[in-house]
């Protein structure tokens, strides 16, 4: 009888969801999808652990979600590695969304001190979809509409596209006019 063995090593990796989530009409993610635990220890041969970047779950495919969804799912099975946890809790927070419209002033960027920039229009109307729980929290201060002076210098036709920046999570279909 021949016995083959390897020394057992340990590595802590982030849990990653393997799947496809489709929301029902008029629904949006309320927050990030949570995996609990978010990290777990993995045990196995060093040669195998060195190739792993994350602990992936078995496939989870959910369609037409219209409310927060909770379930438990196992990490992908392996005959070579073991996990500190045998299941991962998945929480997919979902809520209804609505459209919100706000007005934001157009500002200049990289404007020299000796130049006054006047834009037409001087403000834009921004529309986007937002979850009901965040509707009142998103304001014009979350958005910046601007024209970069550096692009004006190189332009010959006298027209510039307004650029929009924002760092608001959990909104979608942002448009402006």
C-alpha positions in Angstrom: 0.0 0.0 0.0 1.4 3.4 -1.0 0.2 6.5 0.7 0.5 9.9 -1.0 0.2 13.0 1.1 1.0 16.7 1.0 1.5 19.2 3.9 -1.7 21.1 4.6 -1.4 24.9 4.1 -3.9 27.7 5.0 -4.9 30.8 3.0 -7.7 33.3 3.7 -9.7 34.3 0.6 -12.6 36.5 -0.2 -15.9 34.8 -1.0 -17.3 35.5 -4.5 -20.7 34.8 -5.9 -20.8 32.7 -9.0 -24.1 33.4 -10.7 -26.6 35.6 -12.5 -29.1 37.8 -10.8 -32.0 39.3 -12.8 -34.3 41.8 -11.1 -38.0 42.3 -11.9 -39.2 45.3 -13.8 -39.0 48.5 -11.7 -36.6 47.0 -9.2 -33.0 47.8 -8.3 -30.3 46.7 -5.9 -30.7 48.5 -2.6 -27.2 47.8 -1.5 -24.3 45.5 -2.5 -24.9 41.8 -2.5 -23.6 40.4 0.8 -21.8 37.1 1.3 -21.4 36.0 4.9 -18.7 35.1 5.7 -17.1 37.5 3.3 -13.8 35.7 3.8 -12.9 32.2 4.7 -9.9 30.0 5.3 -9.0 27.5 2.7 -6.8 24.5 3.5 -4.9 22.4 1.0 -1.5 21.8 -0.7 0.5 25.0 -1.3 0.7 24.4 -5.0 -3.1 24.5 -5.2 -3.6 27.4 -2.8 -1.1 29.6 -4.7 -3.4 29.4 -7.8 -6.6 30.4 -5.9 -7.7 34.1 -6.0 -11.1 33.7 -4.3 -13.6 31.1 -2.9 -16.4 30.8 -5.5 -19.8 29.6 -4.7 -21.7 27.0 -6.6 -23.8 28.7 -9.4 -26.7 30.7 -8.2 -29.1 31.9 -10.9 -32.1 34.0 -9.7 -34.7 35.6 -12.0 -37.4 38.3 -11.5 -36.3 39.3 -8.0 -38.9 41.7 -6.6 -37.8 41.6 -2.9 -34.8 41.0 -0.9 -33.6 37.4 -1.4 -31.7 35.3 1.2 -30.3 31.8 0.8 -27.4 29.6 1.7 -25.0 28.2 -1.0 -22.0 26.0 -0.8 -18.5 26.8 -2.1 -17.5 24.9 -5.2 -16.5 21.4 -4.1 -13.0 20.1 -4.4 -11.3 16.9 -3.5 -8.0 18.7 -2.9 -9.0 21.6 -0.7 -11.3 22.2 2.3 -13.0 25.3 3.6 -13.4 26.7 7.1 -17.2 27.0 6.4 -19.4 24.6 4.5 -21.9 27.2 3.4 -22.1 30.9 2.6 -25.2 33.1 3.3 -26.2 35.2 0.3 -28.3 38.4 0.8 -29.5 40.2 -2.3 -31.2 43.5 -1.2 -33.8 44.6 -3.7 -36.3 47.5 -3.8 -38.6 49.4 -6.1 -37.1 52.3 -8.0 -38.4 55.5 -9.4 -37.1 58.3 -11.6 -35.6 61.4 -10.1 -34.7 64.6 -11.9 -32.5 67.4 -10.5 -31.0 70.6 -12.0 -27.2 71.1 -11.7 -25.1 74.2 -12.7 -22.5 73.8 -15.5 -19.1 74.9 -14.2 -15.7 75.4 -15.8 -12.7 73.2 -15.2 -9.1 74.3 -15.6 -10.2 77.9 -16.3 -7.3 80.5 -16.0 -7.9 83.3 -13.5 -8.1 86.0 -16.2 -11.0 84.3 -18.1 -14.7 84.3 -17.3 -16.5 81.3 -18.8 -20.1 81.7 -19.7 -22.0 78.6 -20.8 -25.2 78.1 -22.5 -27.0 76.5 -21.0 -25.8 77.5 -17.6 -27.5 74.4 -16.0 -28.6 70.9 -17.0 -31.4 68.6 -16.0 -30.2 65.2 -14.9 -32.6 62.2 -14.8 -31.8 58.8 -13.3 -33.4 55.8 -11.6 -32.9 55.5 -7.9 -34.3 53.1 -5.2 -37.1 54.5 -3.0 -34.9 54.3 0.1 -32.3 56.7 -1.4 -34.6 59.1 -3.2 -34.3 61.9 -0.7 -30.6 61.4 -0.1 -29.4 62.2 -3.6 -29.1 65.9 -4.4 -27.5 68.2 -6.9 -24.3 68.2 -4.8 -23.7 64.5 -5.8 -23.2 65.6 -9.4 -20.7 67.8 -11.2 -21.5 69.1 -14.7 -18.5 70.9 -16.4 -16.7 72.0 -19.5 -12.9 71.6 -19.5 -11.1 74.7 -20.7 -8.3 72.6 -22.2 -10.8 71.1 -24.7 -12.0 74.7 -25.6 -8.5 75.7 -26.6 -8.2 72.9 -29.2 -11.7 73.4 -30.5 -12.5 75.3 -33.7 -16.3 75.0 -33.9 -17.2 76.9 -30.7 -19.2 74.0 -29.2 -18.3 71.8 -26.3 -19.9 68.7 -24.8 -20.8 69.0 -21.2 -19.2 66.3 -19.1 -20.9 64.8 -16.1 -19.3 63.1 -13.1 -20.8 61.5 -10.1 -20.0 59.0 -7.5 -23.4 57.9 -6.4 -23.8 54.2 -6.0 -27.0 52.3 -6.8 -28.4 54.6 -9.5 -28.8 53.7 -13.1 -29.8 55.1 -16.5 -28.3 58.5 -15.9 -29.0 61.0 -18.7 -29.0 64.8 -19.0 -30.2 67.5 -21.3 
